[in-house]
Amino acid sequence: RGTWLSGAMLYVVGLGLGDEKDITVNGLEAVKKCKRVYLEAYTSILGVPKERLEAIYGREVVVADREFVEQGIDGMLNEALTMDVAFLVVGDAFAATTHSDLVLRAKGLGCKVKHIYNASIMNAIAGCGLQLYRFGQAVSVVFFTETWRPDSFYDRVKENADLGLHTLLLLDIRVKEPSVEALCRGKKEYEPPRFMSCATCARQMLEIEALRGEGVYGPESVCVAVARMGQEDESIKTCTLKEMCNIDMGGPLHSMVLVGETHPLENDMMAMHRAAEHDFLPEDQVPNQYLSDM
């Protein structure tokens, strides 16, 4: 344990989903009195550059990428023993388990911690018209490779489907991943960022259904695609899972819902978001997002 200086605090601050203005008043007041401000850029991304944050917060913002979060976080926690430090998280501070681990480590070192909550995809998904209390377990879907097709999400989706519940699918984000060649040479070189699209998610889901054959969902299952929730150009589209394989939702971040049993009001909302013909890409224009094997 470190020696805590009275008054020093680690603020874990949710930023919301949109831009620099989505921070709460409490969050902004906390950030403005911090001597160090870090922006977690591993579990999600914000729709604006960090310079926009710095302009409104009046503080330098240090980007805490995956390498920082996994290897350099102790330096930040030691700072929080003697000064106010803000750790900014896109969405809500506890939507990712990484941040629970951070708080446990901070407490173990003797840091005082305060959480400031905000909106995340876990509650903003209600904007698509599906009612939150009708959702089951959220699941993560990761990129397939040529030889590795993880299907653990399928069992959770089945459990939800058996209860008639909707499933929120959180799509893979790969930011600052080391390249295989760099690892072999012992150098720090990284692959370009990759963000799974709803089209890729749909294709992978149908591939696993064909493999498992348990009838959990199929080509005609109703789905909702959402993109850039909370931002000015957010997009919400409803279609079948087969149609979703060709949906064009634009830039990241994407999420998806496999729809369960519905209330009439939910049906009306989904009808309002029904995808149009121009929302789909021709087969030869759908990007291939399969990753190369390591």
Buried (B, 14 or more C-beta within 10 A) or exposed (E): EBEBEEEBBBBBBBBBBBBBEBBBEBBBEBBBEBBBBBBBBBBBBBBBEBEBBBEBBEBEBBEBBBEBBEEEBEEBBEBBBBBBBBBBBBBBBBBBEBBEEBBEEBBEBBBBBEBBBBBBBBBBBBBBBBEEEBBBBBBBBBBBEEEEBBBEBBEBBBBBBEEEBBBBBBBBBBBBBBBEEBEEEEEEEBBEEBBBBBBBBBBBBBEBBEEEEEEBBEEEBBBBBBBBBBBEEBBBBBBBBBBBBBBBBEEBBBBBBBBBEBEEEBBEBBEEBEBEEEBBBEEEEBEEBBBEEE
